[in-house]
Amino acid sequence: MSLELKNLYDNFRDADTIKAYAKIIKEDAKKLKRSINIMEVCGGHTHTIMKYGILQLLPENIKFIHGPGCPVCIMPKERIDHAYVLSMQEDVILVTLGDMIKVPGSNGSLQDARSKGADVRFVYSPLDCLKIAQENPAKTVIFFAIGFETTTPMTAALLNTVIKKGIKNILFHINHVTIPEAMSALLADKDNKIDAFLGPSHVSVISGSKIYEEFPRDYNKPVVVSGFEPVDVMQSISMIVKQFIEDRCELEVEYKRAVTYDGNIKAQELINKYFEKVEHFRWRGLGDIPKSGLKLRDEYKEYNAEEIYSEILPSQKIDDHKLCICGDILRGLANPVECSIFGTACKPSSPVGSCMVSSEGACAAYYKYGNLI
């Protein structure tokens, strides 16, 4: 029998297994001394939780709060304005990943720029930039790179190929950010409600589970690195609950089929070759977080669009719309339905905030799976 994609996930969506875990969790939850709030850092987990009705399967003393783990959602308006301005330059092709197209900046979205004649394209892989550059030798292709540790190796691989092949018409605008620093910033907020974390497994495949060691050690917050299928999430919840009833605080890996302690060493080496930490990166809703973003190393500045176009790129920090509560949602302090414009003025077809735009955004998940369509 030939292997089909569904063979890889069917067992992890099995209804009987999900219900069995729900029963185990409910029984264990009776032994909890208090309610616990679990933050799923990644928007991929948020969508699984909403799509498969996991909230409805949990007892009242186990709650989820949503985190900032959506690279589109955390992009501040001024960075989107950079992309907008670059796309409007003559002989520039602005290339990025799909969800970035609709995120509103202060001048509009990249979709708006495209409607005004800008050449804006979205790709599924950064390496698609090579073909675009080859087909347009007289134009400059600027790759607006976004994402957490998961997508950073692909950007590094593109730069590696550009250098090796001597390609002169591809530049980079780097907006890669790193998860642990954001988690630390959330815990530093005196209003945080976090008792434990679901760690994103795709990040951990690259960086290894070791990046989460500090949270049980220094903050007394358990972390379970979880896969994205519903059975993965249910098993991870069960593991967290057992830690609380056994009075443990540890880093554990549920997604052992792909995550190791050290991660992908070759990918890490490629990232470290081309990138280094920035002093600060401003996250939408979270503010400036030290050492939470990446930039090209100085020896590769000839490929850095921020350096080359520095004179025309805006530098002013721009806040969200006053009615948008994406910032509170990204910090786990509010749910989408608490927003006064959720599902009315702010919908996927006309998003006001970034959490409604992205396929991993919490507002998009609530809208899609909350019987509002």
ZAKEDO-243552 format. One record per residue (C-alpha): residue in three letters; y, z, x. Coordinates in pm, 1 decimal, always signed. Example, Ala and Ser with C-alpha at 12.3 -4.5 7.8 and 13.67 -1.06 7.14 Angstrom:
2
<r 'Ala',<-450.0,+780.0,+1230.0>>
<r 'Ser',<-106.0,+714.0,+1367.0>>
//
This chain:
373
<r 'Met',<+0.0,+0.0,+0.0>>
<r 'Ser',<+342.0,-92.6,+135.1>>
<r 'Leu',<+591.4,+187.0,+188.1>>
<r 'Glu',<+880.3,+176.8,-57.3>>
<r 'Leu',<+1203.1,+374.1,-39.1>>
<r 'Lys',<+1111.4,+582.4,-342.2>>
<r 'Asn',<+796.2,+699.9,-162.9>>
<r 'Leu',<+1025.7,+886.4,+77.1>>
<r 'Tyr',<+1204.9,+1089.5,-188.5>>
<r 'Asp',<+980.2,+1107.4,-496.5>>
<r 'Asn',<+821.7,+1439.2,-398.2>>
<r 'Phe',<+1165.3,+1586.4,-332.8>>
<r 'Arg',<+1274.6,+1507.2,-689.9>>
<r 'Asp',<+960.9,+1634.6,-861.8>>
<r 'Ala',<+1053.6,+1819.5,-1181.0>>
<r 'Asp',<+761.5,+2061.9,-1166.4>>
<r 'Thr',<+849.1,+2163.4,-809.6>>
<r 'Ile',<+1214.2,+2213.3,-904.6>>
<r 'Lys',<+1115.1,+2431.1,-1201.5>>
<r 'Ala',<+874.3,+2631.1,-985.0>>
<r 'Tyr',<+1152.9,+2708.4,-738.3>>
<r 'Ala',<+1383.4,+2799.2,-1027.9>>
<r 'Lys',<+1126.3,+3055.5,-1144.1>>
<r 'Ile',<+1091.5,+3201.9,-792.8>>
<r 'Ile',<+1469.0,+3224.2,-753.3>>
<r 'Lys',<+1513.2,+3396.1,-1091.5>>
<r 'Glu',<+1249.7,+3657.7,-1006.5>>
<r 'Asp',<+1395.3,+3720.1,-659.7>>
<r 'Ala',<+1749.8,+3732.8,-796.6>>
<r 'Lys',<+1655.8,+4041.1,-1001.7>>
<r 'Lys',<+1627.4,+4228.4,-670.8>>
<r 'Leu',<+1978.4,+4137.7,-553.6>>
<r 'Lys',<+2219.1,+4428.2,-526.2>>
<r 'Arg',<+2514.8,+4209.1,-624.1>>
<r 'Ser',<+2608.3,+3854.4,-712.7>>
<r 'Ile',<+2622.4,+3604.5,-424.7>>
<r 'Asn',<+2845.0,+3300.5,-378.9>>
<r 'Ile',<+2691.5,+3012.7,-184.6>>
<r 'Met',<+2923.7,+2747.5,-46.4>>
<r 'Glu',<+2772.7,+2402.8,-13.6>>
<r 'Val',<+2986.6,+2264.6,+267.2>>
<r 'Cys',<+2906.1,+1899.0,+200.0>>
<r 'Gly',<+3000.9,+1690.5,-101.7>>
<r 'Gly',<+2656.7,+1532.1,-92.1>>
<r 'His',<+2515.1,+1869.7,-190.4>>
<r 'Thr',<+2777.3,+1904.3,-465.3>>
<r 'His',<+2663.5,+1578.2,-623.1>>
<r 'Thr',<+2296.5,+1680.5,-605.8>>
<r 'Ile',<+2376.8,+2015.8,-766.4>>
<r 'Met',<+2567.8,+1849.3,-1050.5>>
<r 'Lys',<+2341.2,+1547.4,-1099.4>>
<r 'Tyr',<+2018.4,+1745.3,-1128.2>>
<r 'Gly',<+2158.1,+2035.6,-1331.3>>
<r 'Ile',<+2088.8,+2291.2,-1060.6>>
<r 'Leu',<+2374.7,+2514.5,-1179.7>>
<r 'Gln',<+2197.5,+2547.8,-1514.8>>
<r 'Leu',<+1871.9,+2647.0,-1344.2>>
<r 'Leu',<+2020.1,+2941.1,-1153.5>>
<r 'Pro',<+2058.2,+3298.6,-1277.6>>
<r 'Glu',<+2409.0,+3429.2,-1341.3>>
<r 'Asn',<+2420.1,+3632.7,-1020.3>>
<r 'Ile',<+2388.6,+3323.1,-800.0>>
<r 'Lys',<+2693.9,+3098.7,-795.0>>
<r 'Phe',<+2804.2,+2791.2,-602.1>>
<r 'Ile',<+3151.7,+2735.1,-466.7>>
<r 'His',<+3247.6,+2395.5,-334.5>>
<r 'Gly',<+3358.7,+2332.6,+21.9>>
<r 'Pro',<+3559.5,+2076.0,+218.2>>
<r 'Gly',<+3266.0,+1862.2,+329.8>>
<r 'Cys',<+3399.8,+1524.5,+226.0>>
<r 'Pro',<+3574.0,+1329.3,+504.2>>
<r 'Val',<+3778.5,+1129.2,+256.2>>
<r 'Cys',<+3885.4,+1434.8,+56.5>>
<r 'Ile',<+4021.1,+1622.6,+357.7>>
<r 'Met',<+4227.8,+1333.1,+493.1>>
<r 'Pro',<+4597.1,+1427.7,+466.6>>
<r 'Lys',<+4842.9,+1183.3,+316.8>>
<r 'Glu',<+5019.0,+1118.8,+647.0>>
<r 'Arg',<+4697.2,+984.2,+800.3>>
<r 'Ile',<+4648.4,+755.9,+499.7>>
<r 'Asp',<+5008.3,+645.9,+548.1>>
<r 'His',<+4914.6,+548.5,+904.9>>
<r 'Ala',<+4642.5,+322.2,+768.5>>
<r 'Tyr',<+4880.9,+176.8,+510.8>>
<r 'Val',<+5150.5,+97.1,+768.5>>
<r 'Leu',<+4899.8,-54.1,+1011.9>>
<r 'Ser',<+4749.2,-271.6,+739.4>>
<r 'Met',<+5091.1,-416.7,+657.9>>
<r 'Gln',<+5148.2,-538.2,+1014.0>>
<r 'Glu',<+5138.7,-911.4,+1074.1>>
<r 'Asp',<+4812.4,-1038.9,+1222.6>>
<r 'Val',<+4631.2,-706.0,+1163.4>>
<r 'Ile',<+4300.4,-662.9,+982.2>>
<r 'Leu',<+4253.2,-299.3,+880.3>>
<r 'Val',<+3885.5,-203.6,+852.1>>
<r 'Thr',<+3748.2,+124.9,+719.3>>
<r 'Leu',<+3463.2,+278.5,+519.5>>
<r 'Gly',<+3457.9,+214.9,+144.6>>
<r 'Asp',<+3590.6,+534.7,-12.9>>
<r 'Met',<+3910.9,+525.5,+191.4>>
<r 'Ile',<+4034.8,+219.3,+1.3>>
<r 'Lys',<+4143.8,+411.7,-310.7>>
<r 'Val',<+4279.9,+736.5,-160.5>>
<r 'Pro',<+4650.8,+762.2,-246.7>>
<r 'Gly',<+4901.7,+816.2,+31.7>>
<r 'Ser',<+5275.4,+857.2,-17.7>>
<r 'Asn',<+5324.6,+476.6,-24.1>>
<r 'Gly',<+5011.4,+400.9,-222.1>>
<r 'Ser',<+4650.3,+337.1,-130.5>>
<r 'Leu',<+4493.5,+75.2,+92.9>>
<r 'Gln',<+4394.2,-98.0,-228.5>>
<r 'Asp',<+4764.3,-118.8,-312.5>>
<r 'Ala',<+4835.6,-256.1,+34.9>>
<r 'Arg',<+4570.8,-522.1,-18.6>>
<r 'Ser',<+4732.4,-621.3,-349.5>>
<r 'Lys',<+5054.9,-679.0,-153.2>>
<r 'Gly',<+4882.7,-917.5,+87.1>>
<r 'Ala',<+4746.3,-686.4,+354.2>>
<r 'Asp',<+4409.4,-778.7,+500.8>>
<r 'Val',<+4212.2,-460.4,+430.4>>
<r 'Arg',<+3833.4,-465.6,+444.5>>
<r 'Phe',<+3568.7,-200.3,+398.6>>
<r 'Val',<+3237.2,-200.9,+580.0>>
<r 'Tyr',<+2911.4,-8.0,+562.3>>
<r 'Ser',<+2878.1,+1.2,+941.3>>
<r 'Pro',<+3151.6,+12.1,+1207.8>>
<r 'Leu',<+2955.0,-251.9,+1399.0>>
<r 'Asp',<+3057.8,-501.8,+1129.2>>
<r 'Cys',<+3395.1,-501.3,+1306.3>>
<r 'Leu',<+3238.5,-712.3,+1582.4>>
<r 'Lys',<+3177.6,-1005.1,+1349.1>>
<r 'Ile',<+3520.9,-972.7,+1191.1>>
<r 'Ala',<+3686.2,-975.8,+1534.4>>
<r 'Gln',<+3480.2,-1273.5,+1646.2>>
<r 'Glu',<+3574.6,-1472.9,+1335.7>>
<r 'Asn',<+3944.1,-1383.3,+1373.5>>
<r 'Pro',<+4026.4,-1411.3,+1745.8>>
<r 'Ala',<+4400.8,-1442.6,+1685.3>>
<r 'Lys',<+4417.3,-1117.9,+1488.2>>
<r 'Thr',<+4390.6,-750.9,+1582.6>>
<r 'Val',<+4112.3,-561.8,+1405.6>>
<r 'Ile',<+4194.6,-192.7,+1366.0>>
<r 'Phe',<+3903.0,+31.1,+1272.4>>
<r 'Phe',<+4029.3,+333.4,+1078.4>>
<r 'Ala',<+3744.4,+568.8,+1168.7>>
<r 'Ile',<+3661.7,+862.2,+941.0>>
<r 'Gly',<+3377.7,+1108.0,+903.0>>
<r 'Phe',<+3216.7,+1420.5,+1038.0>>
<r 'Glu',<+2966.2,+1445.4,+1321.7>>
<r 'Thr',<+2736.8,+1219.3,+1119.9>>
<r 'Thr',<+2940.5,+899.4,+1156.4>>
<r 'Thr',<+3108.0,+967.6,+1491.1>>
<r 'Pro',<+2819.8,+820.2,+1697.8>>
<r 'Met',<+2860.5,+488.1,+1514.5>>
<r 'Thr',<+3226.6,+469.8,+1612.5>>
<r 'Ala',<+3134.6,+557.0,+1970.5>>
<r 'Ala',<+2866.0,+286.3,+1966.2>>
<r 'Leu',<+3123.2,+31.9,+1847.5>>
<r 'Leu',<+3364.5,+126.7,+2126.6>>
<r 'Asn',<+3081.3,+114.2,+2378.1>>
<r 'Thr',<+2999.2,-242.5,+2269.2>>
<r 'Val',<+3365.8,-346.8,+2268.0>>
<r 'Ile',<+3406.3,-230.2,+2627.8>>
<r 'Lys',<+3081.5,-380.8,+2752.2>>
<r 'Lys',<+3154.4,-718.9,+2593.3>>
<r 'Gly',<+3519.7,-719.4,+2696.6>>
<r 'Ile',<+3644.5,-763.1,+2338.2>>
<r 'Lys',<+4023.0,-742.1,+2335.5>>
<r 'Asn',<+4113.1,-759.1,+1966.2>>
<r 'Ile',<+3953.8,-437.5,+1833.9>>
<r 'Leu',<+4151.5,-111.5,+1826.8>>
<r 'Phe',<+4066.5,+233.5,+1688.4>>
<r 'His',<+4251.3,+487.0,+1476.0>>
<r 'Ile',<+4035.8,+799.1,+1507.5>>
<r 'Asn',<+4011.1,+1051.5,+1222.6>>
<r 'His',<+3675.4,+1213.1,+1298.6>>
<r 'Val',<+3658.7,+1585.2,+1228.3>>
<r 'Thr',<+3404.0,+1858.6,+1296.7>>
<r 'Ile',<+3247.6,+2099.1,+1047.4>>
<r 'Pro',<+3213.0,+2438.6,+1225.1>>
<r 'Glu',<+3586.8,+2480.5,+1285.6>>
<r 'Ala',<+3656.7,+2421.3,+916.5>>
<r 'Met',<+3393.4,+2677.3,+818.3>>
<r 'Ser',<+3559.1,+2930.9,+1049.0>>
<r 'Ala',<+3900.1,+2853.0,+897.1>>
<r 'Leu',<+3761.1,+2913.5,+547.9>>
<r 'Leu',<+3620.8,+3251.2,+649.3>>
<r 'Ala',<+3952.9,+3347.1,+810.2>>
<r 'Asp',<+4120.3,+3314.2,+469.9>>
<r 'Lys',<+4143.6,+3663.9,+321.0>>
<r 'Asp',<+4090.7,+3517.3,-27.3>>
<r 'Asn',<+3759.8,+3352.4,+55.6>>
<r 'Lys',<+3464.3,+3428.1,-171.7>>
<r 'Ile',<+3187.8,+3300.9,+57.0>>
<r 'Asp',<+2868.0,+3500.5,+99.8>>
<r 'Ala',<+2647.8,+3226.9,+250.4>>
<r 'Phe',<+2650.9,+2858.7,+343.1>>
<r 'Leu',<+2433.2,+2557.7,+276.0>>
<r 'Gly',<+2470.6,+2367.8,+603.7>>
<r 'Pro',<+2478.7,+1986.0,+581.8>>
<r 'Ser',<+2162.5,+1840.2,+730.7>>
<r 'His',<+2301.2,+1499.2,+829.6>>
<r 'Val',<+2562.9,+1666.3,+1051.2>>
<r 'Ser',<+2287.7,+1883.4,+1198.1>>
<r 'Val',<+2066.5,+1584.8,+1279.8>>
<r 'Ile',<+2338.1,+1481.0,+1527.1>>
<r 'Ser',<+2476.9,+1815.3,+1646.6>>
<r 'Gly',<+2170.4,+2034.7,+1601.9>>
<r 'Ser',<+2142.6,+2354.0,+1401.5>>
<r 'Lys',<+2291.7,+2542.0,+1697.6>>
<r 'Ile',<+2646.2,+2466.6,+1577.0>>
<r 'Tyr',<+2601.3,+2722.9,+1296.4>>
<r 'Glu',<+2481.2,+3014.9,+1509.0>>
<r 'Glu',<+2821.4,+3182.4,+1510.3>>
<r 'Phe',<+2831.4,+3238.9,+1134.7>>
<r 'Pro',<+2545.5,+3486.8,+1095.2>>
<r 'Arg',<+2624.5,+3633.2,+1437.7>>
<r 'Asp',<+3003.7,+3672.4,+1415.6>>
<r 'Tyr',<+3082.5,+3659.7,+1042.9>>
<r 'Asn',<+2766.6,+3808.0,+888.9>>
<r 'Lys',<+2720.8,+3495.6,+673.9>>
<r 'Pro',<+2372.7,+3341.7,+643.7>>
<r 'Val',<+2340.0,+2964.8,+688.2>>
<r 'Val',<+2050.6,+2751.5,+568.5>>
<r 'Val',<+2059.6,+2388.8,+682.7>>
<r 'Ser',<+1955.2,+2194.8,+375.5>>
<r 'Gly',<+1848.0,+1844.0,+288.1>>
<r 'Phe',<+2016.2,+1661.5,+0.4>>
<r 'Glu',<+1733.9,+1613.8,-248.7>>
<r 'Pro',<+1707.6,+1864.0,-536.5>>
<r 'Val',<+1387.1,+2021.8,-405.0>>
<r 'Asp',<+1560.3,+2067.6,-68.1>>
<r 'Val',<+1852.8,+2242.3,-233.8>>
<r 'Met',<+1632.2,+2465.9,-448.5>>
<r 'Gln',<+1420.7,+2567.6,-149.1>>
<r 'Ser',<+1738.0,+2642.2,+49.0>>
<r 'Ile',<+1876.9,+2859.1,-230.7>>
<r 'Ser',<+1546.9,+3048.0,-236.3>>
<r 'Met',<+1567.6,+3101.4,+140.1>>
<r 'Ile',<+1922.4,+3239.5,+110.9>>
<r 'Val',<+1828.0,+3474.9,-172.3>>
<r 'Lys',<+1531.9,+3607.7,+26.5>>
<r 'Gln',<+1762.9,+3682.3,+319.6>>
<r 'Phe',<+1980.9,+3896.8,+93.6>>
<r 'Ile',<+1696.4,+4090.1,-66.5>>
<r 'Glu',<+1534.6,+4145.0,+275.7>>
<r 'Asp',<+1870.6,+4250.1,+423.7>>
<r 'Arg',<+1864.8,+3969.0,+680.9>>
<r 'Cys',<+2146.9,+3747.4,+803.5>>
<r 'Glu',<+2015.2,+3446.2,+991.5>>
<r 'Leu',<+2046.2,+3075.9,+1062.8>>
<r 'Glu',<+1749.5,+2895.8,+907.8>>
<r 'Val',<+1657.5,+2528.8,+875.8>>
<r 'Glu',<+1506.2,+2401.1,+553.0>>
<r 'Tyr',<+1538.2,+2036.3,+661.5>>
<r 'Lys',<+1288.9,+2067.3,+944.1>>
<r 'Arg',<+1164.7,+1711.9,+896.2>>
<r 'Ala',<+1476.6,+1582.4,+1073.2>>
<r 'Val',<+1685.4,+1871.5,+1212.7>>
<r 'Thr',<+1620.2,+2034.1,+1550.3>>
<r 'Tyr',<+1803.0,+2311.6,+1729.1>>
<r 'Asp',<+1959.5,+2081.2,+1990.6>>
<r 'Gly',<+2010.3,+1771.0,+1775.3>>
<r 'Asn',<+2041.0,+1415.2,+1901.7>>
<r 'Ile',<+2131.0,+1456.6,+2269.0>>
<r 'Lys',<+2189.5,+1083.0,+2329.3>>
<r 'Ala',<+2432.4,+1064.8,+2037.6>>
<r 'Gln',<+2613.9,+1373.9,+2164.6>>
<r 'Glu',<+2644.7,+1221.5,+2511.4>>
<r 'Leu',<+2789.6,+901.1,+2367.1>>
<r 'Ile',<+3042.4,+1100.0,+2162.7>>
<r 'Asn',<+3144.1,+1312.2,+2461.6>>
<r 'Lys',<+3185.1,+1003.3,+2676.8>>
<r 'Tyr',<+3455.9,+854.2,+2457.0>>
<r 'Phe',<+3603.7,+1142.9,+2259.6>>
<r 'Glu',<+3758.4,+1481.7,+2319.1>>
<r 'Lys',<+3894.9,+1753.9,+2092.1>>
<r 'Val',<+4251.6,+1740.0,+1963.5>>
<r 'Glu',<+4457.0,+2057.7,+1976.2>>
<r 'His',<+4501.3,+2053.6,+1598.4>>
<r 'Phe',<+4397.3,+1839.1,+1305.3>>
<r 'Arg',<+4555.0,+1885.3,+964.7>>
<r 'Trp',<+4298.5,+1901.7,+684.8>>
<r 'Arg',<+4406.4,+1830.3,+330.1>>
<r 'Gly',<+4412.1,+2165.7,+153.4>>
<r 'Leu',<+4321.0,+2367.2,+462.4>>
<r 'Gly',<+4618.5,+2297.6,+690.1>>
<r 'Asp',<+4612.6,+2272.1,+1068.9>>
<r 'Ile',<+4276.8,+2374.8,+1211.9>>
<r 'Pro',<+4257.2,+2407.9,+1592.8>>
<r 'Lys',<+4003.8,+2191.0,+1777.8>>
<r 'Ser',<+3869.1,+2049.2,+1450.7>>
<r 'Gly',<+3929.9,+1680.2,+1520.3>>
<r 'Leu',<+3853.7,+1420.3,+1784.0>>
<r 'Lys',<+4060.5,+1164.8,+1970.1>>
<r 'Leu',<+3992.5,+894.6,+2224.8>>
<r 'Arg',<+3995.0,+1014.6,+2583.3>>
<r 'Asp',<+4301.3,+906.7,+2782.6>>
<r 'Glu',<+4101.4,+660.2,+2992.0>>
<r 'Tyr',<+4042.3,+457.2,+2673.6>>
<r 'Lys',<+4400.9,+465.5,+2541.1>>
<r 'Glu',<+4424.3,+85.3,+2557.5>>
<r 'Tyr',<+4199.7,+89.5,+2249.2>>
<r 'Asn',<+4398.7,+360.2,+2070.0>>
<r 'Ala',<+4597.5,+220.3,+1775.7>>
<r 'Glu',<+4791.1,+547.4,+1743.2>>
<r 'Glu',<+4923.6,+500.2,+2098.0>>
<r 'Ile',<+4993.3,+130.0,+2070.2>>
<r 'Tyr',<+5168.7,+151.3,+1731.5>>
<r 'Ser',<+5320.9,+496.8,+1782.5>>
<r 'Glu',<+5678.1,+378.3,+1722.8>>
<r 'Ile',<+5610.3,+263.2,+1367.0>>
<r 'Leu',<+5366.1,+531.4,+1250.3>>
<r 'Pro',<+5514.3,+807.6,+1029.6>>
<r 'Ser',<+5490.2,+1164.8,+1157.7>>
<r 'Gln',<+5611.4,+1364.6,+857.5>>
<r 'Lys',<+5356.7,+1597.2,+695.8>>
<r 'Ile',<+5318.3,+1522.6,+325.6>>
<r 'Asp',<+5176.3,+1757.9,+64.3>>
<r 'Asp',<+4970.3,+1667.4,-242.5>>
<r 'His',<+5106.5,+1613.3,-591.6>>
<r 'Lys',<+5222.4,+1945.7,-736.3>>
<r 'Leu',<+4975.9,+1930.6,-1025.6>>
<r 'Cys',<+4678.0,+1849.7,-801.0>>
<r 'Ile',<+4463.9,+2148.3,-696.4>>
<r 'Cys',<+4243.4,+1960.4,-447.7>>
<r 'Gly',<+4350.4,+2208.7,-179.8>>
<r 'Asp',<+4212.2,+2504.6,-374.0>>
<r 'Ile',<+3894.9,+2311.0,-457.3>>
<r 'Leu',<+3837.1,+2223.1,-91.3>>
<r 'Arg',<+3876.5,+2591.0,+2.2>>
<r 'Gly',<+3628.7,+2702.8,-261.8>>
<r 'Leu',<+3893.9,+2888.2,-460.4>>
<r 'Ala',<+3885.3,+2670.9,-773.9>>
<r 'Asn',<+3661.2,+2437.0,-969.6>>
<r 'Pro',<+3770.5,+2088.3,-1076.6>>
<r 'Val',<+3778.5,+2178.3,-1447.3>>
<r 'Glu',<+4049.0,+2435.2,-1370.7>>
<r 'Cys',<+4288.5,+2151.8,-1281.4>>
<r 'Ser',<+4533.5,+2068.9,-1560.7>>
<r 'Ile',<+4512.4,+1693.7,-1496.4>>
<r 'Phe',<+4135.2,+1670.2,-1442.4>>
<r 'Gly',<+3985.6,+1393.7,-1656.2>>
<r 'Thr',<+4323.9,+1303.6,-1808.6>>
<r 'Ala',<+4593.1,+1189.6,-1565.9>>
<r 'Cys',<+4341.2,+1212.2,-1281.0>>
<r 'Lys',<+4025.9,+1002.2,-1323.3>>
<r 'Pro',<+3821.8,+784.1,-1085.2>>
<r 'Ser',<+4004.0,+478.0,-1218.9>>
<r 'Ser',<+4344.6,+639.2,-1157.6>>
<r 'Pro',<+4298.9,+922.4,-904.7>>
<r 'Val',<+4586.2,+1156.6,-828.2>>
<r 'Gly',<+4395.2,+1361.0,-571.5>>
<r 'Ser',<+4142.6,+1276.8,-302.8>>
<r 'Cys',<+3863.4,+1487.0,-460.0>>
<r 'Met',<+3848.3,+1239.2,-748.7>>
<r 'Val',<+3836.9,+933.0,-522.9>>
<r 'Ser',<+3544.9,+990.9,-292.5>>
<r 'Ser',<+3183.2,+943.5,-392.0>>
<r 'Glu',<+3130.9,+1289.5,-234.6>>
<r 'Gly',<+3435.4,+1454.5,-396.2>>
<r 'Ala',<+3382.0,+1758.5,-618.0>>
<r 'Cys',<+3610.4,+1625.3,-893.0>>
<r 'Ala',<+3423.0,+1294.0,-894.9>>
<r 'Ala',<+3093.6,+1484.6,-927.2>>
<r 'Tyr',<+3219.2,+1693.4,-1220.0>>
<r 'Tyr',<+3361.2,+1384.8,-1389.0>>
<r 'Lys',<+3049.1,+1174.6,-1339.7>>
<r 'Tyr',<+2793.0,+1437.2,-1436.5>>
<r 'Gly',<+2998.9,+1655.3,-1670.4>>
<r 'Asn',<+2960.8,+1437.3,-1981.8>>
<r 'Leu',<+3315.7,+1309.7,-1946.1>>
<r 'Ile',<+3230.4,+939.7,-1916.3>>
//
